[in-house]
Amino acid sequence: MPTILARLEQPLMKVAGALGQQPHLNAIRDGVVSALPLVLIGSLFMLAFQPPLLSQGALDWYTGIHWVSQLPVAITILFKLITIFVAFGVAHSLAKRYGLDPLSAGLLAVAALLLINGAQSLTLLTPDGVAQLKSVGSVGKEFVTKGAFLPIANLGPGGMFVALLLGLLIPEVQRLAKRCHLEITMPDGVPPAVGRSFSALIPGCLVLIPLWFLVYVLGFNLFALFDLISRPLIDLSTGGASLYLVLLVIILIDSVLWLLGVHAVAILAPVKALWIANIVANATQGTHHLNTVETLQFFIWIGGSGTTVVLPFLLLRARSASLRAIAKIGAVPALFNINEPLIFGVPVMMNATLAIPFTLAPLLSLTTTVLAVNLGLVPVPTLPTPWTLPGPIGAFIATHGAWQAVLLSLVNIALAALIYWPFVRALDRKMAAQEATTG
């Protein structure tokens, strides 16, 4: 094992370092992360609208309360318009990395997204003839009111791929326009905000006009086109062998990189976009995507990558004084899925003894989780949940109060403890012997 890690270290460190500095991957990561607070706030509204553990009768009475019936408005804004926030965040991040104006890039990305989404006309018959757009429902027949509304079907998780592409496209066009001197520059006395507005005119035209021509003149449905491309990736989010293989690859990449001391957050950035799209789809569309960060965090990566929630508590009984000291520092953070003190303190990285359980424990948890969900024993997560919650608590909230999810999380923790125990004993004997020799 030490030989294998040593041989993998240099080539993988080079690849990981290059990917970690890749601007597009980092922009996707930052754009998705910037939207997460809004999604989590939306999950609070979802919990308030449909509290767990209520009977159907109690839920019907509760949702009939006036202020409760208004909660879906916030859910719609924060969940079903997620692509607007992601498009802005990705474009803003990439433009900032290129030294361009990030605000104009974000606004152009949102404008492009809304432009290709389009608006639909709406005619309502209202009894009083008041010229305002009302919700579709029972209406009179005396007066005609015309208006328009913004369809949101493509602005939810289904349009995530389009939002990412537009977020990456806008800064690239801005960058190209700047290189080719295709921008309007204002005199020095002009306020910076006005100058930035004029500098965005030509890049905006270079993007918005062709998109308008493609969609409204040539009749291309860009959302449908990109859906054909992204559909295979989304299909891998459901149950079955394909999902197992996808999650297996994700876990192996994460484990190997952490064992080499490299954080996998930038490399897994495109997967993060899929995770947030899947959990929002589960929450709003009733889908059953298992490939979400909630699945990984509360059933597989409990305590952090490698299912290390059990490691500090096993080390508390170690004979080695240094291992006990690290365990005391890392125990509380591990409960909240923060394991950097353990990875760099024990250390887990470049540790041949712990490399096997660090990889094997999440793989076993993956197996039990996929089996339990496919057998219908445990529901899939349907609610975006903060990743810092302890595993069983996060599993309970993410599945909207399913006690079976809590049980599965506890079972996976117990299995991880059984896997880690003999390797912790071996490491403890080795460290204790070294301390006795040097002490």
C-alpha positions as CSV (number, residue, x, y, z in Angstrom):
1,M,0.0,0.0,0.0
2,P,2.8,2.6,0.7
3,T,4.3,1.8,-2.6
4,I,0.9,2.2,-4.4
5,L,0.3,5.5,-2.7
6,A,3.8,6.7,-3.5
7,R,3.5,5.8,-7.2
8,L,0.0,7.5,-7.4
9,E,1.0,10.6,-5.6
10,Q,3.0,12.5,-8.2
11,P,0.8,11.9,-11.3
12,L,-2.5,12.4,-9.4
13,M,-1.1,15.5,-7.6
14,K,-0.3,17.1,-11.0
15,V,-3.8,16.3,-12.4
16,A,-5.5,17.4,-9.2
17,G,-3.5,20.6,-9.1
18,A,-4.3,21.4,-12.7
19,L,-8.0,20.7,-12.3
20,G,-8.0,22.6,-9.0
21,Q,-6.9,25.7,-10.9
22,Q,-9.2,25.2,-13.9
23,P,-11.3,28.4,-14.1
24,H,-14.4,26.9,-15.5
25,L,-14.6,24.1,-12.9
26,N,-14.1,26.6,-10.2
27,A,-16.7,28.9,-11.6
28,I,-19.2,26.1,-11.6
29,R,-18.3,25.2,-8.1
30,D,-18.7,28.8,-6.9
31,G,-21.9,29.4,-8.8
32,V,-23.6,26.3,-7.4
33,V,-22.3,27.0,-3.9
34,S,-23.6,30.6,-4.1
35,A,-27.1,29.3,-4.8
36,L,-27.1,26.8,-1.8
37,P,-28.1,29.4,0.9
38,L,-31.2,30.2,-1.1
39,V,-32.0,26.5,-1.6
40,L,-31.6,25.9,2.1
41,I,-33.9,28.8,3.0
42,G,-36.4,27.3,0.6
43,S,-36.1,24.0,2.5
44,L,-37.1,25.8,5.7
45,F,-40.3,27.1,3.9
46,M,-40.9,23.5,2.7
47,L,-40.6,22.2,6.2
48,A,-43.0,24.9,7.4
49,F,-45.5,24.0,4.7
50,Q,-45.3,20.3,5.2
51,P,-44.0,19.4,8.7
52,P,-42.9,15.8,9.2
53,L,-44.9,13.3,11.3
54,L,-48.3,15.0,10.7
55,S,-51.2,12.8,9.8
56,Q,-53.0,13.5,6.5
57,G,-56.0,15.0,8.3
58,A,-53.8,17.3,10.5
59,L,-51.8,18.3,7.4
60,D,-55.0,19.1,5.4
61,W,-56.2,21.4,8.3
62,Y,-52.7,22.9,8.7
63,T,-52.3,23.8,5.0
64,G,-55.7,25.4,5.0
65,I,-54.5,28.2,7.3
66,H,-54.1,31.4,5.4
67,W,-50.4,32.2,6.1
68,V,-49.5,28.5,5.5
69,S,-51.2,28.5,2.1
70,Q,-48.9,31.4,1.1
71,L,-45.7,29.4,1.8
72,P,-45.6,27.8,-1.7
73,V,-44.8,31.3,-3.1
74,A,-41.5,31.3,-1.4
75,I,-40.9,27.6,-2.3
76,T,-41.5,28.5,-6.0
77,I,-39.1,31.4,-5.9
78,L,-36.3,29.7,-4.1
79,F,-36.6,26.2,-5.6
80,K,-38.2,26.5,-9.1
81,L,-36.1,29.4,-10.2
82,I,-32.8,27.9,-9.1
83,T,-31.3,28.2,-12.6
84,I,-31.5,32.0,-12.5
85,F,-29.3,32.1,-9.3
86,V,-26.9,29.5,-10.7
87,A,-26.5,31.3,-14.0
88,F,-25.7,34.6,-12.3
89,G,-23.3,32.9,-9.8
90,V,-21.3,31.0,-12.5
91,A,-21.0,34.0,-14.8
92,H,-20.0,36.3,-11.9
93,S,-17.3,33.9,-10.7
94,L,-15.8,33.2,-14.1
95,A,-15.7,36.9,-15.0
96,K,-14.1,37.8,-11.7
97,R,-11.4,35.2,-12.4
98,Y,-10.8,36.7,-15.8
99,G,-10.5,40.3,-14.4
100,L,-13.8,41.3,-16.2
101,D,-16.8,43.1,-14.7
102,P,-18.5,40.3,-12.8
103,L,-21.8,42.2,-12.2
104,S,-22.5,42.8,-15.9
105,A,-21.5,39.2,-16.7
106,G,-24.0,37.9,-14.1
107,L,-26.8,40.1,-15.4
108,L,-26.2,39.2,-19.0
109,A,-26.3,35.5,-18.1
110,V,-29.7,36.0,-16.4
111,A,-30.9,38.0,-19.3
112,A,-29.9,35.3,-21.8
113,L,-31.6,32.6,-19.7
114,L,-34.8,34.6,-19.5
115,L,-34.7,35.5,-23.2
116,I,-34.5,31.9,-24.4
117,N,-37.1,30.9,-21.8
118,G,-39.5,33.4,-23.3
119,A,-42.9,34.7,-22.1
120,Q,-46.4,33.5,-22.9
121,S,-49.4,35.6,-23.5
122,L,-52.4,35.2,-21.2
123,T,-56.0,36.4,-21.7
124,L,-58.2,36.5,-18.6
125,L,-62.0,37.2,-18.4
126,T,-62.5,39.2,-15.2
127,P,-65.8,40.3,-13.7
128,D,-64.6,43.8,-12.9
129,G,-62.4,44.6,-15.8
130,V,-59.4,45.5,-13.7
131,A,-56.3,45.5,-15.9
132,Q,-54.1,43.2,-13.9
133,L,-52.8,39.7,-14.2
134,K,-54.6,37.3,-11.9
135,S,-54.1,33.7,-11.2
136,V,-55.8,31.3,-13.5
137,G,-59.0,30.1,-11.9
138,S,-62.7,30.8,-11.9
139,V,-63.3,34.1,-13.8
140,G,-66.3,36.0,-15.1
141,K,-67.1,36.7,-18.7
142,E,-67.8,40.5,-18.9
143,F,-64.4,42.0,-19.6
144,V,-61.2,40.8,-21.3
145,T,-57.8,41.5,-19.7
146,K,-54.6,40.7,-21.6
147,G,-51.2,40.1,-20.0
148,A,-48.1,37.9,-20.1
149,F,-46.5,35.5,-17.7
150,L,-43.1,33.9,-17.4
151,P,-43.2,30.1,-17.6
152,I,-40.9,28.6,-15.0
153,A,-40.8,25.0,-16.1
154,N,-37.3,25.5,-17.7
155,L,-36.0,27.7,-14.8
156,G,-36.0,24.9,-12.3
157,P,-33.6,21.9,-12.0
158,G,-34.4,20.8,-15.5
159,G,-32.7,23.9,-17.0
160,M,-29.5,23.6,-14.8
161,F,-27.3,22.5,-17.7
162,V,-28.4,25.5,-19.8
163,A,-27.8,27.8,-16.9
164,L,-24.2,26.4,-16.5
165,L,-23.4,26.8,-20.2
166,L,-24.8,30.4,-20.3
167,G,-22.8,31.2,-17.1
168,L,-19.6,30.0,-18.8
169,L,-20.4,31.5,-22.2
170,I,-21.0,35.1,-21.2
171,P,-17.6,35.8,-19.7
172,E,-15.9,34.0,-22.6
173,V,-17.7,36.4,-25.0
174,Q,-16.7,39.4,-22.8
175,R,-13.1,38.2,-22.8
176,L,-13.1,37.7,-26.6
177,A,-14.6,41.2,-27.1
178,K,-12.0,42.7,-24.9
179,R,-9.2,41.0,-26.8
180,C,-10.6,42.2,-30.1
181,H,-11.2,45.7,-28.7
182,L,-15.0,45.3,-29.3
183,E,-16.1,47.3,-26.4
184,I,-17.1,50.9,-25.7
185,T,-14.7,52.7,-23.5
186,M,-15.8,55.9,-21.8
187,P,-13.6,58.9,-20.8
188,D,-11.9,58.9,-17.4
189,G,-14.4,61.4,-15.9
190,V,-17.3,59.0,-16.4
191,P,-18.5,57.2,-13.2
192,P,-17.2,53.6,-13.1
193,A,-20.8,52.2,-13.0
194,V,-21.7,54.0,-16.2
195,G,-18.5,52.9,-17.9
196,R,-19.1,49.2,-17.0
197,S,-22.6,49.5,-18.4
198,F,-21.4,50.7,-21.8
199,S,-18.6,48.2,-21.9
200,A,-21.2,45.4,-21.6
201,L,-23.2,46.6,-24.6
202,I,-21.3,44.9,-27.4
203,P,-20.7,41.6,-25.6
204,G,-24.4,41.6,-24.6
205,C,-25.4,42.1,-28.2
206,L,-23.0,39.4,-29.4
207,V,-24.9,36.9,-27.1
208,L,-28.5,38.1,-26.9
209,I,-29.1,38.8,-30.5
210,P,-27.9,35.4,-31.8
211,L,-29.8,33.6,-29.0
212,W,-33.0,35.5,-30.0
213,F,-32.5,34.6,-33.6
214,L,-32.0,30.9,-32.9
215,V,-35.0,30.6,-30.6
216,Y,-37.6,33.0,-32.1
217,V,-36.7,33.1,-35.8
218,L,-35.2,29.7,-36.5
219,G,-37.4,28.0,-33.9
220,F,-34.7,26.1,-31.9
221,N,-35.8,24.9,-28.4
222,L,-32.4,25.2,-26.7
223,F,-33.8,23.7,-23.5
224,A,-35.0,20.6,-25.3
225,L,-31.7,20.3,-27.2
226,F,-29.6,20.5,-24.1
227,D,-32.0,18.1,-22.3
228,L,-31.1,15.4,-24.9
229,I,-27.4,15.9,-24.0
230,S,-27.9,16.0,-20.2
231,R,-30.6,13.3,-20.0
232,P,-28.1,10.4,-19.8
233,L,-26.4,12.1,-16.8
234,I,-29.8,12.7,-15.1
235,D,-30.9,9.1,-15.8
236,L,-27.8,7.9,-13.9
237,S,-29.2,9.5,-10.8
238,T,-32.0,7.0,-10.3
239,G,-31.6,3.5,-8.7
240,G,-30.0,0.5,-10.2
241,A,-26.6,-0.7,-11.3
242,S,-25.8,2.5,-13.3
243,L,-26.3,4.6,-10.2
244,Y,-24.2,2.3,-8.1
245,L,-21.3,2.6,-10.5
246,V,-21.6,6.4,-10.7
247,L,-21.5,6.8,-7.0
248,L,-18.8,4.2,-6.7
249,V,-16.6,6.3,-9.1
250,I,-17.4,9.5,-7.1
251,I,-16.4,7.8,-3.8
252,L,-13.2,6.3,-5.2
253,I,-12.1,9.7,-6.7
254,D,-12.9,11.4,-3.4
255,S,-11.1,8.8,-1.2
256,V,-7.9,8.6,-3.4
257,L,-7.6,12.4,-3.5
258,W,-8.0,12.8,0.2
259,L,-5.5,10.0,0.9
260,L,-3.1,12.1,-1.2
261,G,-4.0,15.3,0.8
262,V,-5.9,16.9,-2.1
263,H,-9.4,18.3,-1.6
264,A,-11.8,17.0,-4.3
265,V,-14.2,19.9,-4.2
266,A,-13.1,21.6,-7.5
267,I,-12.8,18.3,-9.4
268,L,-16.3,17.3,-8.4
269,A,-17.7,20.7,-9.3
270,P,-19.9,19.5,-12.2
271,V,-21.3,16.7,-10.1
272,K,-22.3,19.3,-7.5
273,A,-24.5,21.0,-10.1
274,L,-26.2,17.6,-10.7
275,W,-26.6,17.1,-7.0
276,I,-28.4,20.4,-6.4
277,A,-30.6,19.8,-9.5
278,N,-31.5,16.4,-8.3
279,I,-32.5,17.4,-4.8
280,V,-34.6,20.3,-6.0
281,A,-36.3,18.0,-8.5
282,N,-37.0,15.6,-5.7
283,A,-38.5,18.4,-3.6
284,T,-40.6,20.1,-6.3
285,Q,-41.3,17.4,-8.9
286,G,-41.6,14.2,-6.9
287,T,-38.7,12.5,-8.6
288,H,-36.7,9.8,-6.9
289,H,-33.1,10.8,-7.6
290,L,-30.7,9.1,-5.2
291,N,-27.5,10.8,-6.6
292,T,-27.7,13.8,-4.2
293,V,-25.3,15.3,-1.7
294,E,-27.8,14.5,1.0
295,T,-27.5,10.8,0.2
296,L,-23.7,10.9,0.3
297,Q,-23.5,13.1,3.4
298,F,-26.0,11.5,5.7
299,F,-25.8,7.8,4.5
300,I,-22.3,7.4,3.1
301,W,-19.8,10.2,4.0
302,I,-21.1,10.4,7.6
303,G,-18.6,12.4,9.5
304,G,-16.9,13.4,6.3
305,S,-15.2,11.6,3.4
306,G,-14.3,8.0,4.4
307,T,-17.2,7.7,6.8
308,T,-14.8,9.0,9.5
309,V,-17.4,9.8,12.1
310,V,-16.3,6.7,14.1
311,L,-12.6,7.2,13.8
312,P,-12.0,9.7,16.7
313,F,-14.2,7.7,19.1
314,L,-12.2,4.6,18.4
315,L,-9.0,6.5,18.9
316,L,-10.1,7.8,22.3
317,R,-9.3,4.3,23.6
318,A,-5.9,4.2,22.0
319,R,-2.7,3.6,24.0
320,S,-0.9,6.2,21.9
321,A,-1.0,9.6,23.6
322,S,-0.8,11.4,20.2
323,L,-3.7,9.5,18.8
324,R,-5.8,10.2,21.9
325,A,-4.9,13.9,21.6
326,I,-6.0,14.1,18.0
327,A,-9.2,12.2,18.8
328,K,-10.2,14.8,21.4
329,I,-9.7,17.6,18.9
330,G,-11.5,15.8,16.0
331,A,-14.4,14.2,17.8
332,V,-16.8,17.1,17.9
333,P,-16.1,18.4,14.3
334,A,-16.6,14.8,13.0
335,L,-20.1,14.7,14.4
336,F,-20.8,17.7,12.1
337,N,-19.1,16.1,9.1
338,I,-15.8,18.1,9.4
339,N,-12.9,15.7,9.3
340,E,-9.9,17.8,8.3
341,P,-8.4,17.6,11.9
342,L,-8.4,13.8,11.5
343,I,-7.2,13.7,7.9
344,F,-4.2,16.0,8.5
345,G,-3.8,15.3,12.3
346,V,-3.7,11.5,12.6
347,P,-2.9,11.7,9.7
348,V,-5.2,9.8,7.4
349,M,-3.5,11.1,4.3
350,M,-0.6,9.0,3.0
351,N,-1.4,6.5,5.8
352,A,-1.2,3.0,4.5
353,T,-2.9,1.5,7.5
354,L,-6.0,3.6,7.3
355,A,-6.2,3.8,3.5
356,I,-8.2,0.5,3.3
357,P,-11.0,1.4,5.8
358,F,-11.1,5.0,4.5
359,T,-12.0,3.6,1.1
360,L,-13.9,0.5,2.1
361,A,-16.3,2.0,4.7
362,P,-18.0,4.4,2.3
363,L,-18.2,1.7,-0.3
364,L,-20.0,-0.6,2.1
365,S,-22.3,2.2,3.1
366,L,-23.0,2.8,-0.5
367,T,-24.0,-0.8,-1.0
368,T,-26.4,-0.9,1.9
369,T,-27.9,2.5,0.9
370,V,-28.6,1.5,-2.7
371,L,-30.0,-1.8,-1.6
372,A,-32.3,-0.3,1.0
373,V,-33.6,2.3,-1.4
374,N,-34.1,-0.1,-4.3
375,L,-36.0,-2.5,-2.0
376,G,-38.3,0.3,-0.9
377,L,-37.1,0.2,2.7
378,V,-35.8,3.7,2.8
379,P,-37.1,6.8,0.9
380,V,-34.8,9.0,-1.1
381,P,-33.9,12.4,0.3
382,T,-36.4,15.0,-0.9
383,L,-35.4,18.1,1.1
384,P,-32.1,20.2,0.7
385,T,-30.5,20.0,4.1
386,P,-27.3,21.6,5.6
387,W,-24.4,19.2,5.3
388,T,-23.1,20.1,8.8
389,L,-26.0,18.2,10.5
390,P,-25.0,14.9,12.2
391,G,-25.8,11.9,10.0
392,P,-28.9,10.5,11.5
393,I,-30.4,13.9,12.1
394,G,-29.7,15.1,8.6
395,A,-31.1,11.8,7.2
396,F,-34.3,12.3,9.2
397,I,-34.8,15.9,7.9
398,A,-33.7,15.2,4.3
399,T,-36.2,12.4,4.0
400,H,-39.0,14.5,5.5
401,G,-39.1,12.6,8.8
402,A,-38.6,9.0,7.8
403,W,-37.4,6.9,10.8
404,Q,-36.1,4.3,8.4
405,A,-33.5,6.8,7.1
406,V,-32.3,7.3,10.7
407,L,-32.0,3.6,11.1
408,L,-30.0,3.2,7.9
409,S,-27.6,6.0,8.9
410,L,-27.0,4.3,12.3
411,V,-26.5,0.9,10.6
412,N,-23.9,2.4,8.3
413,I,-22.1,4.1,11.2
414,A,-22.0,0.7,13.0
415,L,-20.6,-1.0,9.9
416,A,-17.9,1.7,9.5
417,A,-16.9,1.1,13.2
418,L,-16.5,-2.6,12.5
419,I,-14.3,-1.9,9.4
420,Y,-12.1,0.7,11.1
421,W,-11.6,-1.1,14.4
422,P,-8.9,-3.7,13.4
423,F,-6.9,-1.1,11.4
424,V,-7.1,1.4,14.3
425,R,-5.8,-1.3,16.6
426,A,-2.9,-1.9,14.2
427,L,-2.1,1.8,13.9
428,D,-2.3,2.2,17.7
429,R,0.2,-0.6,18.3
430,K,2.6,0.9,15.8
431,M,2.3,4.5,17.2
432,A,2.5,3.3,20.8
433,A,5.7,1.3,20.1
434,Q,7.2,4.4,18.4
435,E,6.3,6.6,21.4
436,A,7.8,4.1,23.8
437,T,11.0,4.0,21.8
438,T,11.3,7.8,21.5
439,G,9.9,8.6,24.9
